[in-house]
Amino acid sequence: MIAYLFPMFYVFSTWTFDILSQTCNNLVFICIALHGLLSTLTMIAVHKPYRETLKLLMPTCEKIRKRSKVSGVKDLQLSAIV
């Protein structure tokens, strides 16, 4: 909501006062585009399954992959028996 607050206020004010500024229009579109980046970073930071999948997909992060333990099929079968 914060990422859309400034752009919506600007769009409303330019529509009301009939003002056009290409620089401000560009800043509005940058703010709107940052919403996607911010939501992606939030999902990675907040939800553990997203972090774990990202760690598995990044081949250059061996330290991160060694620290995290992802349970395999054998672990699931053993825990079901016990």
C-alpha positions as CSV (number, residue, x, y, z in Angstrom):
1,M,0.0,0.0,0.0
2,I,2.9,2.4,0.8
3,A,4.4,1.7,-2.7
4,Y,1.1,2.9,-4.3
5,L,0.3,5.8,-2.0
6,F,2.5,8.4,-3.7
7,P,1.7,7.4,-7.2
8,M,-2.0,7.4,-6.6
9,F,-1.8,10.8,-4.9
10,Y,0.2,12.2,-7.8
11,V,-2.2,10.8,-10.4
12,F,-5.2,12.2,-8.6
13,S,-3.5,15.6,-8.3
14,T,-2.4,15.8,-12.0
15,W,-5.9,14.8,-13.1
16,T,-7.5,17.4,-10.8
17,F,-5.2,20.3,-11.7
18,D,-4.4,19.3,-15.3
19,I,-0.6,19.4,-14.8
20,L,1.7,17.2,-16.8
21,S,5.4,16.6,-15.9
22,Q,7.3,13.9,-17.6
23,T,9.9,13.6,-14.8
24,C,7.2,13.0,-12.2
25,N,5.4,10.5,-14.5
26,N,8.7,8.6,-14.7
27,L,9.0,8.6,-10.9
28,V,5.5,7.3,-10.6
29,F,6.2,4.4,-12.9
30,I,9.4,3.6,-11.0
31,C,7.5,3.5,-7.7
32,I,4.9,1.2,-9.2
33,A,7.6,-1.0,-10.6
34,L,9.3,-1.2,-7.2
35,H,6.1,-2.7,-5.8
36,G,6.9,-6.0,-7.5
37,L,10.5,-6.0,-6.3
38,L,9.4,-5.2,-2.7
39,S,6.7,-7.9,-2.7
40,T,9.2,-10.5,-4.0
41,L,11.8,-9.6,-1.4
42,T,9.2,-9.7,1.3
43,M,8.1,-13.2,0.3
44,I,11.7,-14.4,0.3
45,A,12.4,-12.8,3.7
46,V,9.2,-13.9,5.5
47,H,8.3,-17.4,4.1
48,K,10.7,-20.2,4.8
49,P,9.7,-22.4,1.8
50,Y,10.6,-19.6,-0.6
51,R,14.0,-19.1,1.1
52,E,14.8,-22.8,0.9
53,T,13.8,-23.0,-2.7
54,L,15.9,-20.0,-3.6
55,K,18.9,-21.5,-1.8
56,L,18.6,-24.7,-3.8
57,L,18.3,-22.8,-7.1
58,M,21.4,-20.7,-6.5
59,P,24.4,-22.8,-7.5
60,T,27.0,-20.3,-6.1
61,C,25.8,-20.3,-2.5
62,E,27.3,-23.5,-1.2
63,K,27.7,-22.1,2.3
64,I,23.9,-21.4,2.5
65,R,23.0,-24.8,1.1
66,K,25.3,-26.7,3.6
67,R,23.7,-24.8,6.6
68,S,20.1,-25.5,5.6
69,K,18.7,-29.0,5.9
70,V,15.9,-30.1,3.6
71,S,14.2,-33.3,4.6
72,G,14.2,-36.0,2.0
73,V,11.9,-38.9,1.4
74,K,13.9,-41.2,3.7
75,D,13.4,-38.8,6.6
76,L,9.7,-38.6,6.0
77,Q,9.3,-42.4,5.9
78,L,11.4,-42.9,9.1
79,S,9.4,-40.3,11.0
80,A,6.1,-41.9,9.8
81,I,7.3,-45.3,11.2
82,V,8.4,-43.9,14.5
